[in-house]
Amino acid sequence: MLGGRVGVLTSRTLDTYAGILGACWSGASYVPINVKLPAARLANVVARGKLEALVVDETGANRLEQLESDLLPQRIFGPITTGRKKGGNGGLMLQGLNPVPEPVTVSADHCAYVMFTSGTTGLPKVGLIGHIIPAPLTLVPTSMERWGYKYTRVEMGNGSMIDHIAHLKNQLGIPRNKSFSFWEMSLASVLLLRSRLKESGNEVLTINYIDSDNEEQEFARIKEFAPEILALSTTFILSPSQLNYVARLIRKHLPDTFVVAGGQHISTELANLNDKQQRAYLKATRLDGFINDAQGEASLVKLTRLHPARLAEVPNLLWRQPSGEIVINPRQAEANDLNATINLSGIREGSVVHLRTARGCAFHCSFCSYPASGGTWSLANVESAIAQLRLAKEAGAGAVIFTDDTFNVPKERFDHLLDRMIEAGINLPWYSFLRCQFVDAALVEKMRRSGCRGVLLGIESGADSVLSNMNKGAKVEHYRRGIQWLKNAGITSVGSFLIGFPGETAETVSQTEEFISNAGLDFFYLQLFYYLHHAPVHQVASKFGLTGGGLLWSHTTMDWQEASVRLDQIFRKLGSRCLHQDYNLWEVAFLENRGFDRDRIAQYRAMINRMALARLDSAPDPSGNHKHACAIHFFHYNFCRIHQTLRVTPAMQAGIVDRVWEIEDMVKLCDSK
């Protein structure tokens, strides 16, 4: 036992003295542990104490039942009469104390005891970053990037392009070092992780977002806090190239901090990679770990308990050893309690808070991969949702965005929740996704009374034939009725439309254009169909003659080039009310929270869209060049896309390259030519 630590988890009994003397006699250091500690604190001390053995009396043995067995040392000693205890420790056998013939000789500098005082947690400090914008707010793009940014950035006179909200910030005369960002809202992932880490005893610094305006000051805050672990949420990271950009930025400022990433991008991306590819992805990012779970908060908490010596015991963790070897720990799918409240203390007064009352999605739209990656659809009960809303109001929230993918499903639960919000007098403005086929006029009026200010409608098409192909479970008439009810109630409606899905034709695009023009939407946004090979549509690709991947696809009735042209045509005719395709309803919520009314938001969007239209009319459209388009598709298919059968790219299989190429590699190659 020489040099080890022995925990003494006892009440004020002779066993305490026996444990302390026994530890000293055997040459160990003893760690006194208060038997009355709260369960989370007790688990932290046991984990961080790095115990080789534990001495308990009857009271201490009972407390072991509250601890996970993998936190406990293999040797646990107690009175012979204690016997076998059943419960949370899995029926661990407590051993009797055995005499040691002679005391072990130790040196004068030997550690006698380790004390966890009331002011220490015994846990590493954790920094949390909700999102890092994966590009400067203002940049000079390549020719291909310029085409890709045509609906998310506007041209400046010097050849640069700027983000829409950043341009508005400049127009309003807000200094660069002052916050005016869509991302300043309190994001759900950050709120949840911060709450769970604080419950576990960690000291936590929250950074809601980092962009090129606040980069220096936010990283300075992180450095001053000096976290042992930095956790990055990837909920809004859309590609490996974006994660690589973010990782490089972190390493520029924090070269030695242990950085772990988790969230939607990580769990979705890793689900489509084999072990070798997962290791290569983590290695390429230069991060220290990935948490591979759609939820992941329990794994992060355990990581903070076991870092750095016992990382092999953290479920769902891919991590880099000091030698550089990448280790993949066993998977253990999480099913965390949706009804557990989230501590919202410390949020910015008046901020928009993201909350979730459900996990997963009840529907299986053909173009969407989220039902598969988001886990089983599950619902919080209504009373826990009301309790969370009360906490948001008490914390000073100015508005709430419900991030549930289907907030008004089931209809009966939604109706009951609205009743309780009205009865409880919550009186917070709120926004959500909405399924029009599950509302009626009376329910929409109740939404208004409960505080609803705006909804996002995933309409996707104005043609019933395309909606059927998408497996939307709704018809155009559902949306027409729903939009009218929303307009009558004074609730802002934002419609989402997807151009080019299999079955799309010139006629169905015309039907979508007519719908946008006449249905009464306040705002809308347009996106090209993005072909995901892990979405349900891939299973029926042959039915539609669907080939390619990502934005470069074709099917029997349309290809990406034609879809791009037709999207531009709709924008030219109706674009004044078009929103940023990534910000959409959340942009409306942010601006209303900042004091904009609907008319002022409409004026801002009309200004932005006039700038986008001017560039659209003056710039050549690369989608019209068929030869170049085919070259892009060929390159992406062979160098950037992992083949499902080969499990590598065709170029890697042929020995031409040794890694998966990113879009930015293709861009650099094109620019060099």
C-alpha positions in Angstrom: 0.0 0.0 0.0 3.1 2.3 0.3 2.3 5.6 -1.4 -1.4 5.0 -2.0 -4.4 6.6 -0.6 -7.1 5.1 1.7 -10.4 6.8 2.0 -12.1 6.8 5.5 -15.9 7.1 5.1 -17.2 6.8 8.6 -19.2 8.5 11.2 -17.8 9.3 14.7 -17.1 5.8 15.7 -14.0 3.7 16.6 -13.9 2.6 13.0 -12.8 6.1 12.1 -9.7 5.8 14.3 -9.1 2.3 13.1 -9.2 3.4 9.5 -6.8 6.3 10.0 -4.3 4.3 12.1 -4.5 1.4 9.7 -3.8 3.7 6.7 -0.8 5.2 8.5 0.4 1.8 9.7 0.4 0.4 6.2 2.3 3.4 4.7 -0.6 5.0 2.9 -2.0 8.5 3.1 -5.5 8.7 4.5 -8.4 10.8 3.0 -11.1 11.6 5.6 -14.5 11.8 3.9 -17.5 13.4 5.7 -20.2 10.7 5.8 -22.9 13.5 5.5 -21.8 14.9 2.2 -24.4 15.3 -0.5 -24.4 12.4 -3.0 -22.9 14.5 -5.9 -20.2 15.9 -3.6 -19.5 12.4 -2.2 -19.1 11.0 -5.7 -16.7 13.8 -6.6 -14.4 13.3 -3.6 -14.3 9.5 -4.0 -13.5 9.9 -7.8 -10.9 12.7 -7.4 -9.3 11.2 -4.3 -7.8 8.4 -6.5 -8.3 5.9 -3.7 -6.7 2.5 -3.7 -8.9 1.4 -0.7 -11.8 2.6 1.3 -12.6 2.0 5.0 -16.3 2.3 6.0 -18.5 1.7 9.0 -22.2 0.8 8.9 -23.2 4.4 8.0 -20.5 4.7 5.3 -21.4 1.3 3.8 -25.0 2.6 3.4 -23.8 5.7 1.6 -21.9 3.5 -1.0 -25.3 2.4 -2.4 -25.6 6.0 -3.8 -22.4 5.7 -5.8 -21.8 4.1 -9.2 -19.6 1.0 -8.8 -17.0 2.2 -11.3 -16.1 5.1 -9.0 -15.2 2.9 -6.1 -11.8 1.3 -5.4 -11.6 -2.5 -5.7 -10.7 -2.9 -2.0 -13.3 -1.8 0.5 -12.9 -2.7 4.2 -15.5 -2.6 7.0 -16.5 -4.5 10.1 -17.1 -8.2 9.5 -20.7 -7.8 10.7 -21.4 -5.5 7.7 -21.5 -8.4 5.3 -22.9 -7.9 1.8 -24.7 -4.7 0.9 -27.2 -4.6 -2.0 -28.1 -1.6 -4.0 -26.4 1.0 -6.2 -23.0 -0.6 -5.7 -24.2 -3.8 -7.4 -24.0 -6.0 -4.4 -20.3 -5.3 -3.5 -18.8 -7.6 -0.8 -17.3 -5.6 2.1 -14.2 -7.3 3.4 -13.1 -7.5 7.1 -10.1 -5.7 8.4 -6.9 -7.8 8.4 -4.0 -7.1 10.8 -0.7 -5.8 9.4 2.2 -7.3 11.5 4.6 -4.3 11.4 4.2 -0.6 10.5 5.7 0.4 7.2 8.6 2.8 7.4 8.1 6.0 5.4 10.3 9.1 4.7 10.0 12.4 6.4 8.3 14.0 3.3 5.7 11.3 3.0 2.1 12.7 2.7 0.1 11.8 5.8 -3.4 12.8 4.6 -5.3 14.6 1.8 -8.1 16.9 2.9 -11.0 18.1 0.8 -12.1 21.3 2.5 -15.6 22.8 2.2 -14.2 25.3 -0.3 -12.8 22.8 -2.8 -14.7 20.6 -5.3 -11.8 18.3 -6.2 -12.9 18.8 -9.8 -11.2 20.5 -12.7 -12.5 23.9 -13.8 -14.5 23.6 -17.1 -14.9 26.2 -19.8 -18.0 25.8 -22.0 -18.3 27.3 -25.5 -21.7 27.2 -27.1 -20.7 28.1 -30.6 -17.7 29.5 -32.6 -18.7 31.2 -35.8 -16.7 29.2 -38.4 -15.6 32.1 -40.5 -14.8 35.8 -40.0 -17.8 38.1 -40.0 -16.2 40.0 -42.8 -14.0 38.2 -45.4 -12.8 38.3 -48.9 -14.1 35.1 -50.4 -12.8 32.9 -53.2 -14.9 32.9 -56.4 -16.6 29.7 -55.4 -17.2 30.9 -51.8 -18.7 34.1 -53.2 -21.4 32.0 -55.0 -22.1 30.0 -51.8 -22.5 33.1 -49.7 -24.9 34.9 -52.0 -27.9 34.5 -49.6 -26.1 34.7 -46.3 -23.7 37.6 -46.8 -23.8 40.9 -48.7 -21.1 42.6 -50.8 -19.1 45.5 -49.5 -17.5 48.0 -51.8 -13.9 46.6 -51.3 -14.7 43.1 -52.6 -15.4 41.7 -49.1 -18.6 40.1 -48.0 -20.2 40.6 -44.5 -22.7 38.6 -42.5 -26.2 40.1 -42.5 -26.5 40.8 -38.7 -22.9 42.1 -38.7 -23.8 44.6 -41.4 -26.9 45.7 -39.4 -24.6 46.2 -36.4 -22.4 48.5 -38.5 -25.4 50.3 -39.8 -26.6 50.9 -36.2 -23.2 52.3 -35.3 -22.6 49.7 -32.6 -18.9 49.5 -31.6 -17.1 46.3 -32.6 -16.4 45.4 -28.9 -20.1 45.6 -28.0 -22.3 42.6 -28.5 -24.9 42.6 -31.2 -25.1 39.0 -32.5 -27.7 36.5 -33.3 -25.7 34.1 -31.2 -25.9 36.1 -28.0 -29.1 34.2 -27.1 -28.7 31.7 -24.3 -28.3 28.4 -26.2 -30.0 25.2 -24.9 -26.8 23.1 -25.0 -24.8 25.5 -23.0 -27.5 26.0 -20.4 -28.0 22.3 -19.9 -24.3 21.4 -19.7 -23.5 24.3 -17.3 -26.4 23.2 -15.0 -25.3 19.6 -14.9 -21.6 20.5 -14.3 -22.5 22.9 -11.5 -24.7 20.3 -9.9 -21.7 17.9 -10.0 -19.6 20.5 -8.2 -17.5 21.9 -11.1 -16.6 25.6 -11.4 -17.8 26.6 -14.8 -17.1 29.5 -17.2 -19.7 29.9 -20.0 -18.9 31.5 -23.3 -22.1 31.6 -25.3 -20.4 32.4 -28.6 -17.2 33.6 -30.2 -16.9 35.5 -33.4 -14.2 37.7 -35.1 -15.5 40.7 -33.2 -15.2 39.3 -29.6 -12.5 36.6 -30.3 -9.7 38.3 -28.4 -11.7 39.3 -25.3 -13.5 36.0 -25.0 -10.3 33.9 -25.2 -8.7 36.3 -22.7 -11.6 35.5 -20.3 -10.9 31.8 -20.8 -7.2 32.2 -20.2 -7.8 34.1 -17.0 -10.2 31.4 -15.8 -7.6 28.7 -16.7 -9.8 25.7 -17.2 -8.4 22.2 -17.1 -11.1 21.1 -19.6 -12.7 23.1 -22.4 -15.9 21.7 -23.8 -17.2 22.8 -27.2 -20.8 22.2 -28.4 -21.1 21.4 -32.1 -24.9 21.7 -32.4 -24.4 24.4 -35.1 -21.3 23.1 -36.8 -22.4 21.8 -40.2 -19.3 20.2 -41.7 -15.8 18.8 -41.0 -14.2 21.9 -42.6 -16.1 24.1 -40.2 -15.0 22.1 -37.2 -11.4 22.2 -38.4 -11.6 26.0 -38.6 -13.0 26.2 -35.1 -10.4 23.8 -33.7 -7.5 25.7 -35.3 -8.9 28.9 -33.7 -9.0 27.3 -30.3 -5.5 25.9 -30.6 -4.2 29.3 -31.6 -5.3 30.7 -28.3 -5.2 27.5 -26.0 -2.5 25.2 -27.3 -2.2 23.1 -24.1 -5.8 23.0 -22.7 -7.7 19.6 -22.9 -10.4 20.3 -25.4 -13.4 18.0 -26.0 -16.1 18.4 -28.5 -19.6 16.9 -28.5 -23.1 17.5 -29.8 -25.1 17.1 -33.0 -22.2 17.3 -35.5 -20.0 14.9 -33.6 -22.6 12.2 -33.0 -24.0 12.4 -36.6 -20.6 12.5 -38.3 -19.1 9.6 -36.3 -22.2 7.5 -36.9 -21.2 7.3 -40.6 -17.5 6.5 -40.0 -15.7 3.3 -39.1 -13.2 3.2 -36.2 -10.2 4.0 -38.4 -12.0 7.0 -39.9 -13.2 8.2 -36.5 -9.6 8.2 -35.2 -8.4 10.0 -38.3 -11.1 12.7 -37.8 -10.1 13.4 -34.2 -6.4 13.4 -35.2 -7.1 15.9 -38.0 -8.8 18.4 -35.7 -6.0 18.5 -33.1 -8.6 18.3 -30.4 -8.2 16.0 -27.4 -11.5 14.2 -27.4 -15.0 13.7 -28.9 -18.0 12.7 -26.9 -19.9 10.4 -29.2 -23.5 10.5 -28.0 -26.6 12.5 -29.2 -27.0 13.7 -25.6 -23.6 13.4 -23.9 -24.0 15.5 -20.8 -23.6 12.4 -18.5 -20.4 11.5 -20.3 -19.0 15.1 -19.9 -19.8 15.1 -16.2 -17.9 11.7 -15.8 -15.0 13.1 -17.9 -14.6 15.9 -15.3 -14.5 13.4 -12.5 -12.0 11.1 -14.1 -9.7 13.5 -16.0 -6.8 13.1 -16.5 -5.8 9.7 -15.1 -8.9 7.6 -15.8 -10.1 8.7 -19.2 -10.3 5.1 -20.4 -13.3 4.7 -18.0 -15.4 7.5 -19.6 -18.1 6.1 -21.8 -18.6 7.4 -25.4 -15.2 9.1 -25.4 -12.7 9.2 -28.2 -9.5 10.6 -26.8 -5.9 11.3 -27.6 -3.3 9.7 -25.4 0.0 11.7 -24.7 1.7 9.4 -27.2 -0.8 10.5 -29.9 -2.6 7.2 -30.1 -6.4 7.6 -30.4 -8.5 5.5 -28.1 -12.2 4.7 -28.6 -14.0 3.9 -25.4 -17.1 1.7 -25.3 -20.4 3.2 -26.3 -23.1 3.6 -23.7 -26.2 5.4 -25.0 -27.5 8.0 -22.7 -31.1 8.5 -21.7 -31.0 11.5 -19.5 -34.1 12.8 -17.6 -35.9 15.4 -19.6 -37.9 16.5 -16.6 -34.8 17.5 -14.6 -34.8 21.3 -14.3 -32.0 23.5 -15.7 -30.5 26.1 -13.5 -30.7 29.4 -15.4 -29.2 31.7 -12.8 -26.7 34.1 -14.2 -28.2 34.5 -17.7 -28.0 38.0 -19.2 -31.0 40.1 -18.0 -33.6 40.2 -20.8 -31.9 37.6 -23.0 -33.6 35.1 -25.3 -33.4 31.7 -23.7 -33.6 28.4 -25.6 -35.5 25.6 -23.9 -36.5 22.1 -24.9 -39.5 20.1 -23.7 -38.9 17.1 -26.1 -36.1 15.1 -27.6 -36.0 13.6 -31.0 -38.7 14.0 -33.6 -42.1 12.2 -34.1 -41.9 12.4 -37.9 -39.6 10.9 -40.6 -39.4 13.5 -43.4 -37.4 11.9 -46.2 -34.8 14.7 -46.5 -34.0 14.9 -42.8 -31.5 12.7 -40.9 -32.4 14.1 -37.4 -35.0 11.4 -36.4 -32.2 8.8 -36.7 -29.4 10.8 -35.2 -31.5 12.6 -32.5 -32.5 9.5 -30.7 -35.9 8.2 -29.5 -38.7 10.7 -29.4 -39.4 11.5 -25.8 -41.4 14.2 -24.0 -41.0 16.1 -20.7 -44.2 16.3 -18.7 -46.2 19.5 -18.7 -45.5 20.4 -15.1 -41.7 20.2 -15.5 -42.0 22.5 -18.5 -44.0 25.0 -16.5 -41.4 24.8 -13.7 -38.7 25.5 -16.2 -40.5 28.5 -17.6 -41.0 29.9 -14.1 -37.2 29.5 -13.5 -36.6 31.4 -16.8 -38.8 34.2 -15.8 -37.2 34.4 -12.3 -33.8 34.5 -13.9 -34.8 37.5 -16.0 -35.3 36.0 -19.4 -36.8 38.3 -22.0 -38.2 35.6 -24.3 -38.1 31.9 -24.9 -37.4 29.8 -28.0 -38.7 26.3 -27.7 -36.2 24.2 -29.8 -38.5 21.1 -29.9 -38.7 19.9 -33.5 -42.4 19.3 -33.1 -43.5 21.6 -30.3 -47.3 21.2 -30.9 -47.3 17.4 -31.1 -49.1 15.6 -29.5 -51.9 18.1 -29.9 -53.5 17.2 -26.5 -50.3 17.8 -24.6 -49.7 21.1 -26.4 -53.3 22.3 -25.6 -52.7 21.4 -21.9 -49.3 23.1 -21.8 -50.9 26.3 -23.2 -53.6 26.2 -20.6 -51.0 25.8 -17.8 -48.9 28.7 -19.3 -51.9 31.0 -19.2 -53.0 29.8 -15.7 -49.4 30.2 -14.3 -49.2 33.8 -15.6 -45.8 33.1 -17.3 -46.2 36.0 -19.7 -43.0 35.5 -21.6 -42.9 36.0 -25.4 -42.2 32.7 -27.0 -41.3 31.2 -30.4 -41.3 27.6 -31.8 -41.6 25.3 -34.7 -45.2 24.5 -35.6 -46.9 21.7 -37.5 -50.0 23.3 -39.2 -51.9 20.0 -39.6 -52.2 19.8 -35.8 -53.7 23.2 -35.0 -57.1 24.9 -35.4 -58.3 28.5 -35.0 -59.1 28.1 -31.2 -55.7 26.6 -30.5 -53.9 29.4 -32.4 -55.8 32.0 -30.4 -54.7 30.2 -27.2 -51.1 30.3 -28.4 -51.5 34.1 -28.7 -52.9 34.4 -25.2 -50.0 32.3 -23.8 -47.4 34.7 -25.3 -46.6 33.2 -28.7 -44.9 35.8 -30.9 -43.7 33.8 -33.9 -43.5 30.3 -35.4 -41.5 28.5 -38.0 -43.5 26.4 -40.5 -41.5 23.7 -42.3 -43.7 23.9 -45.4 -40.9 22.9 -47.8 -43.1 22.9 -51.0 -46.3 24.4 -52.4 -47.0 21.2 -54.3 -48.8 18.3 -52.7 -46.9 15.8 -55.0 -43.6 16.9 -53.6 -44.9 17.0 -50.0 -46.0 13.3 -50.5 -42.5 12.4 -51.7 -41.0 14.1 -48.7 -43.3 12.1 -46.3 -44.4 15.4 -44.7 -47.8 14.1 -43.5 -49.4 17.4 -44.5 -51.0 19.0 -47.5 -50.8 22.5 -48.9 -54.3 23.3 -47.6 -53.2 22.6 -44.0 -50.6 25.4 -44.4 -53.0 27.9 -46.1 -55.5 27.5 -43.2 -52.8 27.6 -40.5 -51.2 30.7 -41.9 -54.5 32.6 -42.0 -55.2 31.6 -38.4 -51.8 32.8 -37.4 -52.3 36.1 -39.2 -55.6 36.7 -37.5 -53.9 36.1 -34.1 -51.1 38.5 -34.9 -48.4 35.7 -34.7 -45.5 36.1 -37.1 -45.2 33.2 -39.6 -42.0 32.1 -41.2 -42.1 29.5 -44.0 -39.2 27.2 -44.9 -39.0 26.0 -48.5 -36.7 23.3 -50.1 -36.1 23.6 -53.8 -35.2 20.5 -55.9 -36.3 17.5 -53.9 -36.9 14.3 -56.0 -40.1 14.8 -58.0 -39.5 18.6 -58.3 -40.3 20.0 -61.7 -40.7 23.5 -63.2 -44.5 23.2 -62.5 -44.0 22.3 -58.8 -41.6 25.2 -58.4 -44.2 27.5 -59.9 -46.7 26.1 -57.3 -44.3 26.9 -54.5 -43.8 30.4 -55.9 -47.5 30.9 -56.0 -47.9 29.7 -52.5 -45.2 32.1 -51.1 -46.8 35.0 -53.0 -50.4 34.4 -51.9 -50.6 32.4 -48.7 -50.0 35.3 -46.4 -46.6 34.4 -44.9 -44.8 37.3 -43.1 -41.4 35.9 -44.0 -39.9 32.9 -45.7 -36.5 31.5 -46.7 -35.3 29.2 -49.5 -32.8 26.4 -49.5 -31.5 24.0 -52.1 -32.2 20.3 -51.4 -29.1 18.8 -49.7 -28.8 15.1 -50.4 -27.7 13.3 -47.2 -26.9 9.6 -47.6 -28.0 8.9 -44.0 -31.5 10.4 -44.6 -34.5 8.2 -45.5 -34.5 9.4 -49.2 -31.3 7.6 -49.8 -33.1 4.3 -49.2 -35.4 5.0 -52.2 -32.8 6.8 -54.4 -33.2 4.4 -57.3 -36.9 5.1 -57.4 -36.2 8.7 -58.3 -32.9 8.2 -60.2 -31.2 10.2 -57.4 -27.4 10.3 -57.6 -24.6 12.4 -56.3 -24.4 13.9 -52.8 -24.6 17.0 -50.7 -25.5 20.0 -53.0 -24.3 18.2 -56.1 -27.0 15.8 -57.1 -29.4 15.0 -60.0 -32.6 12.9 -60.3 -35.1 12.1 -62.9 -36.9 15.4 -63.0 -34.3 18.0 -62.0 -30.6 18.5 -61.1 -28.9 20.9 -58.7 -28.1 23.4 -61.4 -31.7 23.8 -62.5 -32.8 24.0 -58.9 -30.3 26.8 -58.2 -31.6 28.8 -61.2 -35.2 28.3 -60.1 -34.4 29.3 -56.5 -32.8 32.5 -57.8 -35.9 33.2 -60.0 -38.2 33.0 -56.9 -35.8 35.3 -55.0 -35.8 37.9 -57.8 -39.6 38.0 -57.8 -40.4 37.7 -54.0 -37.1 38.2 -52.2 -38.0 41.3 -50.2 -39.4 39.2 -47.4 -36.7 36.5 -47.5 -34.8 35.7 -44.3 -31.3 34.5 -43.7 -31.5 30.8 -44.4 -29.5 29.7 -41.3 -31.0 32.3 -38.9 -34.7 32.3 -40.0 -37.2 32.5 -37.1 -34.4 33.0 -34.6 -33.3 36.1 -36.4 -36.9 37.5 -35.9 -36.8 36.6 -32.2 -33.4 38.2 -31.7 -34.3 41.4 -33.4 -37.7 41.7 -31.5 -35.8 41.1 -28.3 -33.5 44.0 -29.4 -36.5 46.3 -29.8 -37.3 45.9 -33.5 -41.0 45.6 -34.4 -42.2 43.5 -37.4 -42.2 46.5 -39.8 -38.6 47.4 -38.9 -37.5 43.8 -39.3 -39.2 43.8 -42.8 -37.3 47.0 -43.7 -34.0 45.6 -42.6 -34.6 42.4 -44.6 -35.7 44.4 -47.7 -32.4 46.4 -47.5 -30.3 43.2 -47.2 -32.2 41.5 -50.0 -31.8 44.5 -52.4 -28.1 44.2 -51.9 -28.2 40.5 -52.6 -30.3 41.0 -55.7 -27.9 43.6 -57.1 -25.1 41.2 -56.8 -27.2 38.3 -58.2 -28.0 40.4 -61.3 -24.4 41.5 -61.9 -22.5 38.3 -61.2 -22.2 35.3 -63.5 -23.8 32.2 -62.1 -21.3 29.3 -62.1 -24.2 26.8 -62.1 -24.8 27.7 -65.7 -21.4 26.3 -66.8 -22.2 22.6 -67.2 -18.6 21.5 -67.8 -17.4 23.1 -64.6 -20.4 21.7 -62.7 -19.6 18.2 -63.8 -15.9 18.7 -62.8 -17.0 19.8 -59.3 -19.3 16.8 -58.9 -16.6 14.4 -60.1 -14.1 15.9 -57.7 -16.5 15.9 -54.7 -17.7 12.3 -55.4 -14.1 10.9 -55.7 -12.1 12.9 -53.2 -14.6 14.3 -50.5 -17.3 11.8 -50.1 -16.8 8.5 -48.2 -18.2 5.6 -50.3 -20.6 3.5 -48.2 -19.2 0.2 -49.5 -15.5 1.2 -49.6 -15.7 3.1 -46.3 -13.1 5.5 -47.8 -13.2 7.8 -50.7 -12.6 6.3 -54.2 -9.5 8.4 -54.5 -8.1 6.9 -51.2 -9.0 3.4 -52.4 -7.1 4.0 -55.6 -4.1 5.2 -53.6 -4.2 8.7 -55.1 -4.5 10.4 -51.7 -4.2 9.3 -48.1 -7.0 11.3 -46.5 -10.6 12.6 -47.0 -10.4 15.9 -48.7 -12.5 18.9 -47.6 -14.4 21.3 -49.8 -11.8 24.0 -48.9 -9.1 21.7 -50.3 -11.0 21.7 -53.6 -11.5 25.5 -53.4 -7.7 26.1 -52.9 -6.9 23.8 -55.8 -9.3 25.6 -58.1 -8.0 29.0 -57.1 -4.4 27.9 -57.7 -5.3 27.0 -61.3 
